[in-house]
Amino acid sequence: DTEVTQTPKHLVMGMTNKKSLKCEQHMGHRAMYWYKQKAKKPPELMFVYSYEKLSINESVPSRFSPECPNSSLLNLHLHALQPEDSALYLCASSGHGAYGEQYFGPGTRLTVT
Amino acid sequence: KQEVTQIPAALSVPEGENLVLNCSFTDSAIYNLQWFRQDPGKGLTSLLLIQSSQREQTSGRLNASLDKSSGRSTLYIAASQPGDSATYLCAAVYGSSNTGKLIFGQGTTLQVKP
């Protein structure tokens, strides 16, 4: 099973709201990733967790707060977002760091109003 | 700076044609090269992973090659079908043994006409 699941599929939130995106995998992968993808652009890396510890933060604004509660779960907490943060948020995981194939979830379509 | 370029940006072919998508990367110190397919509004589906020590990988009608020294990869699609219509992304994989950092190209949007 190479499935990465993400919830919710769609999210609409106001600029003062607090919401969370969730990602789950059961492949035993120890690296998990958050990407942001704007329309007609490739995904851009936001965060990487390795063995449940944050290893890469690509200078993402603090209104995005990642969390890795355990080896199967990855959350992205959202607060005080801007309309330009509207995008498709993708989660991925890999089994052997840079040597392993990355598997992506279906994404959460976020709209900030 | 690590950059990945894909040519062409868009491609339209009649059904049954064989076609080649091109990908080039500036930093040859890659771990892997990974090809993905993305349908509109959907996530990425991994098609092929080529390890840096490999020259090519095959899966069904797909064949991907890698020339690390020249910084190039190609994705060959044989006997194209309308269901192949999608955006194809290549990603050069950097990082470490614990984490992989993907640098994506801009993608090639393929349309296969019946």
gemmi code that builds the backbone of each chain (N, CA, C; Angstrom):
import gemmi

chains = {
    "A": [
        ("ASP", (0.845, -1.184, 0.000), (0.000, 0.000, 0.000), (0.887, 1.243, 0.000)),
        ("THR", (0.756, 2.066, -1.060), (1.578, 3.270, -1.180), (0.713, 4.508, -1.035)),
        ("GLU", (-0.256, 4.463, -0.143), (-1.219, 5.550, -0.045), (-0.855, 6.555, 1.042)),
        ("VAL", (-0.956, 7.814, 0.648), (-0.870, 8.929, 1.579), (-2.237, 9.613, 1.558)),
        ("THR", (-2.848, 9.761, 2.719), (-4.172, 10.377, 2.773), (-4.088, 11.768, 3.373)),
        ("GLN", (-4.965, 12.659, 2.904), (-5.006, 14.022, 3.404), (-6.449, 14.426, 3.656)),
        ("THR", (-6.651, 15.130, 4.752), (-7.969, 15.692, 5.059), (-7.817, 17.121, 5.551)),
        ("PRO", (-8.778, 17.989, 5.257), (-9.906, 17.758, 4.351), (-9.479, 17.871, 2.897)),
        ("LYS", (-10.359, 17.564, 1.973), (-10.049, 17.726, 0.556), (-10.122, 19.191, 0.146)),
        ("HIS", (-11.085, 19.896, 0.727), (-11.269, 21.314, 0.451), (-11.426, 22.049, 1.783)),
        ("LEU", (-10.920, 23.280, 1.838), (-11.045, 24.087, 3.046), (-11.153, 25.545, 2.640)),
        ("VAL", (-12.198, 26.197, 3.168), (-12.351, 27.636, 2.986), (-12.260, 28.266, 4.371)),
        ("MET", (-11.400, 29.253, 4.509), (-11.240, 29.879, 5.812), (-11.036, 31.375, 5.678)),
        ("GLY", (-11.477, 32.094, 6.690), (-11.259, 33.521, 6.736), (-9.883, 33.836, 7.290)),
        ("MET", (-9.482, 35.060, 7.129), (-8.132, 35.450, 7.525), (-7.917, 35.426, 9.038)),
        ("THR", (-8.991, 35.393, 9.813), (-8.832, 35.347, 11.277), (-9.017, 33.941, 11.844)),
        ("ASN", (-9.322, 32.993, 10.971), (-9.586, 31.625, 11.453), (-8.309, 30.872, 11.791)),
        ("LYS", (-8.489, 29.808, 12.573), (-7.433, 28.821, 12.804), (-7.953, 27.482, 12.316)),
        ("LYS", (-7.176, 26.822, 11.487), (-7.554, 25.515, 10.964), (-6.311, 24.636, 10.880)),
        ("SER", (-6.542, 23.340, 10.660), (-5.419, 22.404, 10.519), (-5.638, 21.473, 9.343)),
        ("LEU", (-4.555, 21.172, 8.661), (-4.543, 20.151, 7.620), (-3.885, 18.895, 8.197)),
        ("LYS", (-4.412, 17.743, 7.770), (-3.880, 16.485, 8.294), (-3.403, 15.579, 7.170)),
        ("CYS", (-2.360, 14.828, 7.479), (-1.770, 13.892, 6.522), (-1.425, 12.611, 7.265)),
        ("GLU", (-1.645, 11.476, 6.621), (-1.361, 10.191, 7.262), (-0.800, 9.200, 6.249)),
        ("GLN", (0.173, 8.424, 6.691), (0.711, 7.338, 5.867), (1.008, 6.144, 6.759)),
        ("HIS", (0.852, 4.954, 6.203), (1.096, 3.714, 6.961), (2.083, 2.833, 6.217)),
        ("MET", (3.065, 3.464, 5.579), (4.087, 2.725, 4.855), (5.361, 2.579, 5.677)),
        ("GLY", (5.341, 3.082, 6.913), (6.536, 3.015, 7.739), (7.597, 4.021, 7.351)),
        ("HIS", (7.220, 5.001, 6.553), (8.177, 6.022, 6.124), (8.532, 6.942, 7.285)),
        ("ARG", (9.798, 7.341, 7.363), (10.235, 8.186, 8.475), (10.490, 9.628, 8.053)),
        ("ALA", (10.309, 9.930, 6.769), (10.419, 11.303, 6.295), (9.068, 11.727, 5.730)),
        ("MET", (8.583, 12.889, 6.164), (7.308, 13.414, 5.671), (7.465, 14.883, 5.313)),
        ("TYR", (6.700, 15.310, 4.321), (6.922, 16.599, 3.681), (5.609, 17.364, 3.489)),
        ("TRP", (5.700, 18.687, 3.577), (4.610, 19.558, 3.140), (5.109, 20.380, 1.947)),
        ("TYR", (4.245, 20.427, 0.902), (4.499, 21.242, -0.275), (3.306, 22.167, -0.488)),
        ("LYS", (3.586, 23.298, -1.129), (2.546, 24.240, -1.541), (2.594, 24.348, -3.064)),
        ("GLN", (1.416, 24.288, -3.707), (1.380, 24.377, -5.165), (0.335, 25.402, -5.590)),
        ("LYS", (0.809, 26.451, -6.229), (-0.085, 27.450, -6.819), (-0.487, 26.987, -8.217)),
        ("ALA", (-1.556, 27.573, -8.716), (-2.099, 27.165, -10.011), (-1.044, 27.276, -11.120)),
        ("LYS", (-0.934, 26.222, -11.905), (-0.037, 26.148, -13.069), (1.434, 26.316, -12.714)),
        ("LYS", (1.771, 26.018, -11.465), (3.158, 26.045, -11.005), (3.517, 24.693, -10.413)),
        ("PRO", (4.798, 24.371, -10.338), (5.182, 23.108, -9.692), (5.102, 23.229, -8.171)),
        ("PRO", (5.064, 22.114, -7.478), (5.058, 22.168, -6.004), (6.350, 22.792, -5.470)),
        ("GLU", (6.210, 23.490, -4.344), (7.369, 24.080, -3.668), (7.438, 23.518, -2.245)),
        ("LEU", (8.611, 23.069, -1.884), (8.802, 22.479, -0.562), (8.620, 23.525, 0.528)),
        ("MET", (7.878, 23.129, 1.587), (7.713, 24.011, 2.748), (8.500, 23.464, 3.947)),
        ("PHE", (8.179, 22.235, 4.344), (8.774, 21.626, 5.535), (9.114, 20.162, 5.271)),
        ("VAL", (10.147, 19.697, 6.003), (10.482, 18.283, 5.998), (10.656, 17.819, 7.434)),
        ("TYR", (10.031, 16.710, 7.759), (10.242, 16.044, 9.037), (10.972, 14.735, 8.791)),
        ("SER", (11.986, 14.494, 9.612), (12.708, 13.234, 9.557), (12.721, 12.648, 10.952)),
        ("TYR", (12.238, 11.424, 11.078), (12.138, 10.781, 12.389), (11.448, 11.705, 13.399)),
        ("GLU", (10.356, 12.296, 12.947), (9.464, 13.118, 13.775), (10.085, 14.428, 14.228)),
        ("LYS", (11.226, 14.788, 13.657), (11.844, 16.067, 13.999), (11.917, 16.940, 12.758)),
        ("LEU", (11.654, 18.232, 12.940), (11.724, 19.154, 11.823), (13.163, 19.293, 11.358)),
        ("SER", (13.410, 18.950, 10.078), (14.778, 19.016, 9.578), (14.965, 20.113, 8.530)),
        ("ILE", (13.907, 20.487, 7.842), (13.994, 21.559, 6.854), (12.765, 22.467, 6.990)),
        ("ASN", (13.013, 23.754, 7.068), (11.970, 24.785, 6.998), (12.444, 25.741, 5.922)),
        ("GLU", (11.724, 25.783, 4.813), (12.137, 26.597, 3.682), (11.683, 28.051, 3.856)),
        ("SER", (12.050, 28.628, 5.009), (11.733, 30.045, 5.287), (10.250, 30.340, 5.121)),
        ("VAL", (9.433, 29.451, 5.674), (7.983, 29.596, 5.578), (7.496, 30.550, 6.672)),
        ("PRO", (6.553, 31.448, 6.351), (6.028, 32.372, 7.371), (5.454, 31.629, 8.568)),
        ("SER", (5.532, 32.263, 9.727), (5.137, 31.604, 10.981), (3.636, 31.367, 11.072)),
        ("ARG", (2.846, 31.927, 10.179), (1.409, 31.640, 10.184), (1.131, 30.195, 9.756)),
        ("PHE", (2.158, 29.507, 9.231), (2.106, 28.071, 8.966), (2.940, 27.367, 10.036)),
        ("SER", (2.328, 26.448, 10.765), (3.026, 25.769, 11.845), (2.885, 24.265, 11.682)),
        ("PRO", (3.986, 23.560, 11.347), (3.885, 22.115, 11.174), (4.018, 21.376, 12.502)),
        ("GLU", (3.496, 20.157, 12.487), (3.592, 19.303, 13.679), (3.620, 17.856, 13.233)),
        ("CYS", (4.460, 17.047, 13.875), (4.519, 15.622, 13.565), (4.297, 14.845, 14.861)),
        ("PRO", (3.043, 14.517, 15.193), (2.745, 13.868, 16.475), (3.336, 12.469, 16.607)),
        ("ASN", (3.402, 11.757, 15.490), (4.043, 10.441, 15.494), (4.509, 10.121, 14.082)),
        ("SER", (5.081, 8.949, 13.900), (5.720, 8.643, 12.620), (4.751, 8.498, 11.466)),
        ("SER", (3.455, 8.399, 11.745), (2.464, 8.217, 10.684), (1.681, 9.478, 10.360)),
        ("LEU", (1.751, 10.470, 11.209), (0.885, 11.648, 11.097), (1.696, 12.927, 10.919)),
        ("LEU", (1.153, 13.803, 10.102), (1.757, 15.115, 9.904), (0.623, 16.126, 9.829)),
        ("ASN", (0.744, 17.197, 10.597), (-0.269, 18.253, 10.593), (0.349, 19.557, 10.114)),
        ("LEU", (-0.510, 20.416, 9.581), (-0.102, 21.778, 9.250), (-1.155, 22.706, 9.834)),
        ("HIS", (-0.765, 23.464, 10.860), (-1.677, 24.373, 11.537), (-1.607, 25.742, 10.853)),
        ("LEU", (-2.795, 26.293, 10.618), (-2.907, 27.528, 9.849), (-3.544, 28.611, 10.710)),
        ("HIS", (-2.987, 29.797, 10.688), (-3.523, 30.899, 11.496), (-3.194, 32.229, 10.830)),
        ("ALA", (-4.220, 33.082, 10.762), (-4.035, 34.427, 10.207), (-3.454, 34.398, 8.801)),
        ("LEU", (-4.033, 33.541, 7.969), (-3.538, 33.433, 6.591), (-3.990, 34.616, 5.748)),
        ("GLN", (-3.321, 34.769, 4.625), (-3.612, 35.821, 3.657), (-4.235, 35.190, 2.406)),
        ("PRO", (-4.981, 35.967, 1.638), (-5.574, 35.408, 0.404), (-4.530, 34.786, -0.525)),
        ("GLU", (-3.315, 35.320, -0.530), (-2.283, 34.750, -1.411), (-1.792, 33.379, -0.955)),
        ("ASP", (-2.223, 32.946, 0.225), (-1.883, 31.605, 0.699), (-2.815, 30.546, 0.111)),
        ("SER", (-3.822, 30.978, -0.608), (-4.725, 30.029, -1.270), (-3.929, 29.201, -2.271)),
        ("ALA", (-4.039, 27.881, -2.162), (-3.228, 26.982, -2.988), (-3.647, 25.548, -2.710)),
        ("LEU", (-3.022, 24.627, -3.420), (-3.148, 23.194, -3.139), (-1.983, 22.806, -2.224)),
        ("TYR", (-2.296, 22.253, -1.065), (-1.264, 21.836, -0.118), (-1.121, 20.318, -0.191)),
        ("LEU", (0.089, 19.908, -0.516), (0.372, 18.494, -0.738), (1.271, 17.949, 0.362)),
        ("CYS", (0.968, 16.753, 0.784), (1.790, 16.026, 1.741), (2.467, 14.872, 1.005)),
        ("ALA", (3.662, 14.526, 1.421), (4.370, 13.403, 0.818), (5.168, 12.672, 1.887)),
        ("SER", (5.567, 11.450, 1.567), (6.427, 10.704, 2.468), (7.427, 9.902, 1.654)),
        ("SER", (8.550, 9.560, 2.282), (9.532, 8.708, 1.622), (10.183, 7.806, 2.663)),
        ("GLY", (10.646, 6.638, 2.170), (11.139, 5.627, 3.085), (12.609, 5.692, 3.400)),
        ("HIS", (13.399, 6.193, 2.478), (14.837, 6.182, 2.673), (15.443, 7.538, 2.336)),
        ("GLY", (14.843, 8.589, 2.895), (15.367, 9.923, 2.670), (15.457, 10.233, 1.203)),
        ("ALA", (16.589, 10.760, 0.791), (16.758, 11.157, -0.600), (16.883, 9.950, -1.529)),
        ("TYR", (17.120, 8.752, -0.983), (17.244, 7.563, -1.821), (15.894, 6.977, -2.196)),
        ("GLY", (14.874, 7.327, -1.406), (13.582, 6.675, -1.580), (12.622, 7.462, -2.438)),
        ("GLU", (11.705, 6.735, -3.024), (10.665, 7.338, -3.835), (9.720, 8.132, -2.938)),
        ("GLN", (9.340, 9.329, -3.382), (8.380, 10.117, -2.626), (6.982, 9.837, -3.146)),
        ("TYR", (6.075, 9.589, -2.206), (4.670, 9.348, -2.528), (3.852, 10.518, -2.017)),
        ("PHE", (2.976, 11.008, -2.886), (2.182, 12.183, -2.573), (0.736, 11.824, -2.274)),
        ("GLY", (0.126, 12.628, -1.411), (-1.299, 12.535, -1.173), (-2.069, 13.343, -2.204)),
        ("PRO", (-3.399, 13.290, -2.154), (-4.232, 13.991, -3.140), (-4.294, 15.493, -2.926)),
        ("GLY", (-3.853, 15.971, -1.764), (-3.828, 17.401, -1.527), (-5.073, 17.945, -0.843)),
        ("THR", (-4.919, 19.126, -0.246), (-6.025, 19.903, 0.297), (-6.080, 21.222, -0.454)),
        ("ARG", (-7.237, 21.479, -1.062), (-7.415, 22.750, -1.778), (-7.859, 23.793, -0.775)),
        ("LEU", (-6.998, 24.762, -0.498), (-7.262, 25.797, 0.507), (-7.611, 27.112, -0.168)),
        ("THR", (-8.714, 27.705, 0.280), (-9.110, 29.030, -0.173), (-9.214, 29.943, 1.035)),
        ("VAL", (-8.488, 31.047, 1.009), (-8.516, 32.023, 2.103), (-9.313, 33.244, 1.637)),
        ("THR", (-10.372, 33.562, 2.377), (-11.245, 34.669, 1.958), (-11.059, 35.887, 2.854)),
    ],
    "B": [
        ("LYS", (22.957, 27.544, -7.880), (21.546, 27.351, -7.537), (21.016, 26.120, -8.262)),
        ("GLN", (20.233, 25.334, -7.537), (19.692, 24.106, -8.121), (18.415, 24.432, -8.895)),
        ("GLU", (18.461, 24.206, -10.184), (17.308, 24.492, -11.039), (17.029, 23.315, -11.948)),
        ("VAL", (15.749, 23.137, -12.257), (15.313, 22.082, -13.167), (14.455, 22.711, -14.254)),
        ("THR", (14.732, 22.336, -15.486), (14.022, 22.893, -16.634), (13.399, 21.776, -17.446)),
        ("GLN", (12.165, 21.981, -17.876), (11.496, 20.983, -18.718), (11.099, 21.609, -20.050)),
        ("ILE", (11.372, 20.843, -21.092), (11.029, 21.257, -22.448), (10.370, 20.085, -23.167)),
        ("PRO", (9.235, 20.322, -23.921), (8.555, 21.604, -24.073), (7.618, 21.877, -22.903)),
        ("ALA", (7.056, 23.084, -22.833), (6.086, 23.396, -21.791), (4.748, 22.743, -22.080)),
        ("ALA", (4.427, 22.586, -23.359), (3.174, 21.958, -23.752), (3.401, 21.170, -25.027)),
        ("LEU", (2.604, 20.114, -25.173), (2.765, 19.219, -26.312), (1.413, 18.618, -26.654)),
        ("SER", (1.065, 18.651, -27.932), (-0.187, 18.060, -28.383), (0.128, 17.082, -29.501)),
        ("VAL", (-0.287, 15.832, -29.342), (0.028, 14.800, -30.322), (-1.213, 13.967, -30.625)),
        ("PRO", (-1.267, 13.344, -31.798), (-2.367, 12.415, -32.075), (-2.137, 11.091, -31.375)),
        ("GLU", (-3.201, 10.420, -31.075), (-3.134, 9.122, -30.419), (-2.233, 8.168, -31.206)),
        ("GLY", (-1.442, 7.394, -30.475), (-0.590, 6.381, -31.103), (0.848, 6.827, -31.308)),
        ("GLU", (1.087, 8.117, -31.213), (2.457, 8.602, -31.409), (3.348, 8.278, -30.226)),
        ("ASN", (4.629, 8.069, -30.545), (5.644, 7.979, -29.502), (6.161, 9.389, -29.234)),
        ("LEU", (6.487, 9.683, -27.974), (6.929, 11.040, -27.678), (7.981, 11.047, -26.583)),
        ("VAL", (8.730, 12.162, -26.538), (9.821, 12.317, -25.577), (9.666, 13.638, -24.850)),
        ("LEU", (9.716, 13.570, -23.530), (9.721, 14.766, -22.695), (11.122, 14.935, -22.126)),
        ("ASN", (11.582, 16.177, -22.088), (12.944, 16.455, -21.673), (13.018, 17.186, -20.343)),
        ("CYS", (14.048, 16.880, -19.601), (14.274, 17.480, -18.289), (15.768, 17.708, -18.133)),
        ("SER", (16.158, 18.882, -17.660), (17.578, 19.141, -17.402), (17.733, 19.760, -16.026)),
        ("PHE", (18.858, 19.485, -15.374), (19.091, 19.993, -14.032), (20.501, 20.547, -13.946)),
        ("THR", (20.662, 21.603, -13.138), (21.939, 22.324, -13.125), (22.976, 21.696, -12.195)),
        ("ASP", (22.532, 21.116, -11.092), (23.442, 20.530, -10.112), (23.418, 19.012, -10.270)),
        ("SER", (24.517, 18.441, -10.692), (24.539, 17.001, -10.987), (24.671, 16.130, -9.743)),
        ("ALA", (24.768, 16.750, -8.560), (24.911, 15.971, -7.314), (23.559, 15.469, -6.806)),
        ("ILE", (22.830, 14.814, -7.683), (21.499, 14.329, -7.312), (21.585, 12.950, -6.678)),
        ("TYR", (20.610, 12.621, -5.858), (20.454, 11.266, -5.350), (19.658, 10.442, -6.354)),
        ("ASN", (18.529, 11.043, -6.789), (17.633, 10.388, -7.724), (17.042, 11.406, -8.675)),
        ("LEU", (16.334, 10.896, -9.675), (15.521, 11.711, -10.554), (14.152, 11.030, -10.592)),
        ("GLN", (13.117, 11.793, -10.281), (11.788, 11.176, -10.195), (10.843, 11.866, -11.172)),
        ("TRP", (10.070, 11.075, -11.896), (9.053, 11.579, -12.821), (7.672, 11.362, -12.218)),
        ("PHE", (6.828, 12.404, -12.349), (5.475, 12.359, -11.823), (4.476, 12.719, -12.920)),
        ("ARG", (3.264, 12.307, -12.671), (2.122, 12.731, -13.478), (1.148, 13.444, -12.552)),
        ("GLN", (0.563, 14.547, -13.056), (-0.447, 15.254, -12.281), (-1.641, 15.571, -13.172)),
        ("ASP", (-2.803, 15.096, -12.771), (-4.041, 15.445, -13.437), (-4.575, 16.737, -12.806)),
        ("PRO", (-5.373, 17.504, -13.555), (-5.838, 18.813, -13.049), (-6.489, 18.725, -11.673)),
        ("GLY", (-6.015, 19.542, -10.741), (-6.590, 19.609, -9.401), (-6.289, 18.422, -8.506)),
        ("LYS", (-5.420, 17.528, -8.977), (-5.121, 16.311, -8.207), (-3.704, 16.338, -7.653)),
        ("GLY", (-3.398, 15.307, -6.863), (-2.046, 15.167, -6.354), (-1.119, 14.595, -7.406)),
        ("LEU", (0.116, 14.324, -6.996), (1.124, 13.794, -7.919), (1.173, 12.272, -7.823)),
        ("THR", (1.251, 11.648, -8.982), (1.422, 10.201, -9.050), (2.837, 9.902, -9.517)),
        ("SER", (3.572, 9.146, -8.727), (4.931, 8.801, -9.107), (4.914, 7.799, -10.257)),
        ("LEU", (5.669, 8.112, -11.305), (5.744, 7.232, -12.467), (7.001, 6.368, -12.434)),
        ("LEU", (8.128, 7.011, -12.257), (9.407, 6.308, -12.294), (10.408, 7.034, -11.403)),
        ("LEU", (11.252, 6.247, -10.759), (12.373, 6.771, -9.981), (13.648, 6.186, -10.555)),
        ("ILE", (14.594, 7.042, -10.906), (15.886, 6.578, -11.392), (16.938, 6.954, -10.363)),
        ("GLN", (17.612, 5.952, -9.844), (18.704, 6.216, -8.916), (19.860, 6.854, -9.686)),
        ("SER", (20.683, 7.627, -8.992), (21.764, 8.356, -9.651), (22.766, 7.422, -10.325)),
        ("SER", (22.850, 6.186, -9.848), (23.792, 5.215, -10.425), (23.206, 4.471, -11.621)),
        ("GLN", (21.916, 4.688, -11.891), (21.248, 3.983, -12.983), (21.209, 4.842, -14.238)),
        ("ARG", (20.986, 4.170, -15.371), (20.890, 4.880, -16.642), (19.450, 4.987, -17.117)),
        ("GLU", (18.625, 4.003, -16.752), (17.241, 4.063, -17.182), (16.360, 3.164, -16.336)),
        ("GLN", (15.045, 3.458, -16.422), (14.029, 2.656, -15.759), (12.845, 2.543, -16.698)),
        ("THR", (12.176, 1.408, -16.625), (11.032, 1.169, -17.509), (9.841, 0.716, -16.689)),
        ("SER", (8.658, 1.203, -17.094), (7.407, 0.738, -16.505), (6.353, 0.783, -17.592)),
        ("GLY", (5.983, -0.386, -18.081), (4.970, -0.446, -19.126), (5.395, 0.313, -20.370)),
        ("ARG", (4.590, 1.287, -20.785), (4.901, 2.076, -21.982), (5.850, 3.247, -21.690)),
        ("LEU", (6.281, 3.364, -20.473), (7.147, 4.467, -20.074), (8.588, 4.001, -19.912)),
        ("ASN", (9.506, 4.840, -20.407), (10.929, 4.587, -20.205), (11.597, 5.913, -19.880)),
        ("ALA", (12.300, 5.951, -18.769), (13.011, 7.160, -18.389), (14.502, 6.888, -18.393)),
        ("SER", (15.258, 7.828, -18.929), (16.715, 7.705, -18.948), (17.329, 8.827, -18.133)),
        ("LEU", (18.545, 8.595, -17.693), (19.260, 9.592, -16.902), (20.703, 9.657, -17.344)),
        ("ASP", (21.169, 10.864, -17.664), (22.584, 11.114, -17.923), (23.024, 12.146, -16.897)),
        ("LYS", (23.543, 11.651, -15.794), (23.871, 12.532, -14.675), (24.966, 13.524, -15.048)),
        ("SER", (25.941, 13.078, -15.810), (27.083, 13.947, -16.126), (26.679, 15.163, -16.954)),
        ("SER", (25.692, 14.964, -17.825), (25.242, 16.090, -18.651), (24.041, 16.798, -18.044)),
        ("GLY", (23.517, 16.277, -16.936), (22.382, 16.909, -16.263), (21.093, 16.785, -17.036)),
        ("ARG", (20.833, 15.604, -17.609), (19.639, 15.446, -18.428), (18.910, 14.145, -18.139)),
        ("SER", (17.590, 14.221, -18.287), (16.747, 13.036, -18.203), (15.663, 13.157, -19.262)),
        ("THR", (15.249, 12.038, -19.793), (14.137, 12.035, -20.741), (13.106, 11.012, -20.306)),
        ("LEU", (11.856, 11.320, -20.600), (10.754, 10.381, -20.398), (10.166, 10.063, -21.762)),
        ("TYR", (10.230, 8.796, -22.114), (9.728, 8.323, -23.403), (8.392, 7.628, -23.167)),
        ("ILE", (7.370, 8.066, -23.898), (6.053, 7.443, -23.804), (5.748, 6.806, -25.153)),
        ("ALA", (5.554, 5.514, -25.131), (5.272, 4.779, -26.368), (3.777, 4.664, -26.601)),
        ("ALA", (3.401, 4.726, -27.859), (2.012, 4.499, -28.274), (1.041, 5.280, -27.395)),
        ("SER", (1.152, 6.590, -27.443), (0.378, 7.447, -26.545), (-1.130, 7.231, -26.697)),
        ("GLN", (-1.834, 7.442, -25.578), (-3.288, 7.265, -25.516), (-3.923, 8.524, -24.927)),
        ("PRO", (-5.198, 8.776, -25.226), (-5.856, 9.971, -24.643), (-5.771, 10.013, -23.116)),
        ("GLY", (-5.768, 8.853, -22.475), (-5.648, 8.795, -21.020), (-4.296, 9.237, -20.499)),
        ("ASP", (-3.327, 9.408, -21.399), (-2.012, 9.916, -20.989), (-2.018, 11.432, -20.840)),
        ("SER", (-3.086, 12.080, -21.252), (-3.168, 13.533, -21.163), (-3.097, 13.971, -19.702)),
        ("ALA", (-2.113, 14.800, -19.391), (-1.844, 15.236, -18.019), (-0.632, 16.153, -18.057)),
        ("THR", (-0.255, 16.665, -16.889), (1.006, 17.395, -16.768), (2.051, 16.451, -16.180)),
        ("TYR", (3.207, 16.431, -16.813), (4.306, 15.563, -16.384), (5.397, 16.423, -15.761)),
        ("LEU", (5.766, 16.063, -14.557), (6.762, 16.818, -13.807), (7.985, 15.944, -13.543)),
        ("CYS", (9.156, 16.512, -13.754), (10.350, 15.818, -13.306), (10.888, 16.546, -12.081)),
        ("ALA", (11.531, 15.802, -11.218), (12.080, 16.378, -9.995), (13.453, 15.788, -9.732)),
        ("ALA", (14.422, 16.649, -9.553), (15.758, 16.220, -9.142), (15.760, 16.127, -7.621)),
        ("VAL", (16.269, 15.033, -7.110), (16.225, 14.778, -5.672), (17.582, 15.050, -5.060)),
        ("TYR", (17.612, 16.008, -4.156), (18.801, 16.326, -3.391), (18.514, 16.011, -1.930)),
        ("GLY", (19.342, 16.472, -1.018), (19.066, 16.296, 0.402), (20.118, 15.448, 1.076)),
        ("SER", (19.644, 14.460, 1.849), (20.552, 13.626, 2.626), (19.972, 12.214, 2.702)),
        ("SER", (20.654, 11.362, 3.428), (20.170, 9.993, 3.564), (18.882, 9.921, 4.380)),
        ("ASN", (18.593, 10.992, 5.152), (17.363, 11.004, 5.945), (16.221, 11.764, 5.294)),
        ("THR", (16.538, 12.757, 4.491), (15.497, 13.592, 3.891), (15.795, 13.835, 2.427)),
        ("GLY", (14.750, 13.786, 1.613), (14.895, 14.078, 0.195), (14.296, 15.426, -0.121)),
        ("LYS", (15.024, 16.260, -0.818), (14.529, 17.576, -1.211), (14.333, 17.569, -2.712)),
        ("LEU", (13.077, 17.662, -3.141), (12.761, 17.636, -4.565), (12.750, 19.046, -5.133)),
        ("ILE", (13.480, 19.218, -6.229), (13.417, 20.451, -6.998), (12.707, 20.100, -8.302)),
        ("PHE", (11.545, 20.729, -8.513), (10.704, 20.399, -9.654), (10.979, 21.299, -10.847)),
        ("GLY", (10.791, 20.715, -12.038), (10.696, 21.519, -13.236), (9.296, 22.109, -13.335)),
        ("GLN", (9.087, 22.964, -14.338), (7.804, 23.638, -14.503), (6.735, 22.723, -15.091)),
        ("GLY", (7.149, 21.586, -15.594), (6.182, 20.624, -16.115), (5.974, 20.731, -17.615)),
        ("THR", (5.554, 19.619, -18.205), (5.124, 19.571, -19.606), (3.672, 19.114, -19.611)),
        ("THR", (2.803, 19.940, -20.173), (1.388, 19.580, -20.267), (1.143, 18.876, -21.592)),
        ("LEU", (0.738, 17.634, -21.492), (0.558, 16.778, -22.669), (-0.922, 16.598, -22.981)),
        ("GLN", (-1.262, 16.775, -24.243), (-2.609, 16.472, -24.719), (-2.496, 15.449, -25.828)),
        ("VAL", (-3.163, 14.321, -25.657), (-3.185, 13.284, -26.686), (-4.583, 13.274, -27.289)),
        ("LYS", (-4.660, 13.565, -28.573), (-5.956, 13.690, -29.242), (-6.382, 12.356, -29.842)),
        ("PRO", (-7.660, 11.982, -29.652), (-8.151, 10.703, -30.207), (-8.142, 10.734, -31.731)),
    ],
}
model = gemmi.Model(1)
for chain_id, residues in chains.items():
    chain = gemmi.Chain(chain_id)
    for i, (resn, *xyz) in enumerate(residues, 1):
        res = gemmi.Residue()
        res.name, res.seqid = resn, gemmi.SeqId(i, " ")
        for name, pos in zip(("N", "CA", "C"), xyz):
            atom = gemmi.Atom()
            atom.name, atom.element = name, gemmi.Element(name[0])
            atom.pos, atom.b_iso = gemmi.Position(*pos), 0.0
            res.add_atom(atom)
        chain.add_residue(res)
    model.add_chain(chain)
structure = gemmi.Structure()
structure.add_model(model)
structure.setup_entities()
